[in-house]
Amino acid sequence: MNCQEALSLLYDIIDHEASEIDVHEVDEHLSRCRDCSGIYRIERSIAKIILARFANPDPIPHLAKLRATVLCQLDEIDAEDC
């Protein structure tokens, strides 16, 4: 697996939407590639921060608006897939 292939699967892996085979292959690549490994750590950290902020039951008003906007856009994307 090359860097482009690994990076194209990172978000699926972070979102737990990748197959076990893809996860295994990307893990192997990340163990050998310092650049991709660094990108993965950064993207995973950002995803964790976003999830933590959205999980807050009493969000800051501007975060509540952002959350509503993101959820609305996700609903639109899901509707396109139907």
ABEGO torsion letter per residue (X at the ends): XBAAAAAAAAAAAAAGABBAAAAAAAAAAAAABAAAAAAAAAAAAAAAAAAAAAABABBBAAAAAAAAAAAAAAAAAAAAAX
